[in-house]
C-alpha cells in the first residue's frame, strides 16, 4: 500500500472508483455559470496570451460585465470545451450558455457595434 501511495497508483485507483461528473454536464454548468463568461488563458488582470488580453480589452471597452474561467487551471475543461463547442482555439466567449466565438468574431461584432446586442 505504501509503495502504491508513493507512486500515485493508489490515488489513481481511488479516483477511478469515485463517481465522476460527466464532462458534458460539467461543461454545460460552466458555460451557464454566468450570463457572459470568457474561457481564457489566465485572468483579466493577468492574461497569459495575447489573444486573451485582446478580447478582455474589447469586452472592457464595450463595458461588458463578464466572468472568466482560466482554462490553464483545468486540463479536462481545456480539452473538453474544444469538442463541446466545436471551436478549437481559445479564448471562447459564451453568453447565456451559447458560444459567441473567439477573438476575431468578438472584434468584428464590436467594430460593427453589434457586440452588446449579441450578448443580450
Beta strands, then each sheet from edge to edge (+ up, - down):
strand 1: 36-40
strand 2: 42-43
strand 3: 46-47
strand 4: 67-70
strand 5: 92-95
strand 6: 98-101
sheet 1: 4+ 1+ 5- 6+
sheet 2: 2+ 3-
end
